[in-house]
Amino acid sequence: MTIVILGAGALGSVIGGCLAENGFDVTLVTRNKDHVSKINETGLKIVSRTGKRTIEAKATTNPRDISKARFLILLVKTKDTIDALESVAHLKQQKDLCVMSLQNGVAKNEVLSDFFGGEKVIGATTIIGATLLEPGKVAHTYDGITYFGELNNEKTERVLGITRMFNESGLETRIPESIQSAEWTKLIQYTPAASLAAVTRLFFHKILKDEHTAYLFVSVVRECAALARKLGIVIKDYFNFGIEQLVDADMDIAVEMIRNRGEQFEKNGLTKIKISMLQDIERGRKTEVDATIGYIVKKAKEYGVSVPNLEFAWRVIKAIE
Ligand SMILES: NC(=O)c1ccc[n+]([C@@H]2O[C@H](COP(=O)([O-])OP(=O)(O)OC[C@H]3O[C@@H](n4cnc5c(N)ncnc54)[C@H](OP(=O)(O)O)[C@@H]3O)[C@@H](O)[C@H]2O)c1
């Protein structure tokens, strides 16, 4: 079964590398020529908390090289989505093609459905962490859970298939009751992290540990959750982050939970997690703010939900951009 990673940068290389290491037929596609040359010449290097390894993997800069794909995983940054999709338009005719995106944000399934047709799309979300260290070398910074699900939440062969391949490759995967709910829950966790990383430029564990950023973290979670609930989305603790308590518990308790989590991250050596929004800002690149924080601010306006902290963060990040 052919798996194509469209946008094999940090996250795509970690996921594609793990799948290839386990014997699955994976092609990594990126426009980053140096990354492709290194991977093809000397293998893909993955650095994780358990050590370093080199994986034999196929990479290309030319999507036209791909004549078929059973699973296509979109992993370019959201600003590059349309160009990337156009580059694989020839795969649209393939009947059994199944496409999904692990990008942050919740608008991606609509974009994929518009391009490929809704029947080809499954929902997906992950909290795996990854960073590109240099061409041919990526860091796997966090072993998070990945969720896959049909947009109508039926358990189909193709969802079981992709889930099985991830699990066999050491990437913990589950099928939720509602993929929309899992995707929103991820967005609700990502949004405060991204907002505060962009404004403070701190590593993730420090944002969690500090009393003031922890307070803001909970406040932003609550703003996002208020909108999700208004939209009829159920918030569940898909990622073991205590999200339901963060939304509903007494504020002091919720802030303490966040601070304790920061302590745990530090104790477990998770001190190098830099949220991708911050990575983009530091590299002077356009961020994904519009697909994530901006999306929520816009929807909140539409539905009459007050999100002052988020609007502040969104405007600051737009100004930085
Ligand atoms: N990294 C994480 O820990 C993480 C975790 C969860 C979710 N995510 C989400 O996953 C997505 C990818 O994040 P990332 O950190 O992996 O980004 P990234 O390192 O920038 O990787 C994206 C890759 O796509 C390539 N690309 C851009 N346009 C392309 C095109 N038209 N055709 C082919 N390749 C193209 C980029 O090349 P260039 O370098 O030339 O731009 C880059 O190699 C984002 O939506 C992010 O929010 C990331």
The ligand as a Gaussian input file, in Angstrom:
#p B3LYP/6-31G(d) Opt

LIG

0 1
 N        5.892000      20.011000      13.743000
 C        5.028000      19.605000      14.668000
 O        5.410000      19.228000      15.778000
 C        3.546000      19.534000      14.349000
 C        2.684000      18.890000      15.240000
 C        1.313000      18.798000      14.930000
 C        0.836000      19.368000      13.764000
 N        1.701000      20.026000      12.940000
 C        1.158000      20.595000      11.710000
 O        1.694000      19.877000      10.618000
 C        1.877000      20.729000       9.477000
 C        3.344000      20.648000       9.035000
 O        4.158000      21.154000      10.077000
 P        5.743000      20.989000      10.063000
 O        6.222000      21.522000      11.349000
 O        6.108000      19.607000       9.651000
 O        6.112000      22.000000       8.871000
 P        7.440000      22.069000       7.984000
 O        8.593000      21.508000       8.741000
 O        7.539000      23.447000       7.438000
 O        7.129000      21.039000       6.794000
 C        6.359000      21.365000       5.683000
 C        7.106000      20.863000       4.461000
 O        6.294000      21.035000       3.317000
 C        7.126000      21.542000       2.268000
 N        6.305000      22.200000       1.252000
 C        5.766000      23.443000       1.270000
 N        5.060000      23.653000       0.127000
 C        5.164000      22.532000      -0.594000
 C        4.661000      22.133000      -1.857000
 N        3.892000      22.950000      -2.599000
 N        4.973000      20.900000      -2.326000
 C        5.741000      20.060000      -1.594000
 N        6.260000      20.375000      -0.379000
 C        5.962000      21.596000       0.111000
 C        8.038000      22.484000       2.996000
 O        9.133000      22.882000       2.208000
 P        9.855000      24.307000       2.570000
 O       10.724000      24.011000       3.738000
 O       10.585000      24.643000       1.328000
 O        8.770000      25.283000       2.927000
 C        8.415000      21.610000       4.192000
 O        9.406000      20.674000       3.845000
 C        1.449000      22.113000       9.950000
 O        0.120000      22.355000       9.599000
 C        1.563000      22.037000      11.466000
 O        0.673000      22.908000      12.114000
 C        3.033000      20.106000      13.190000

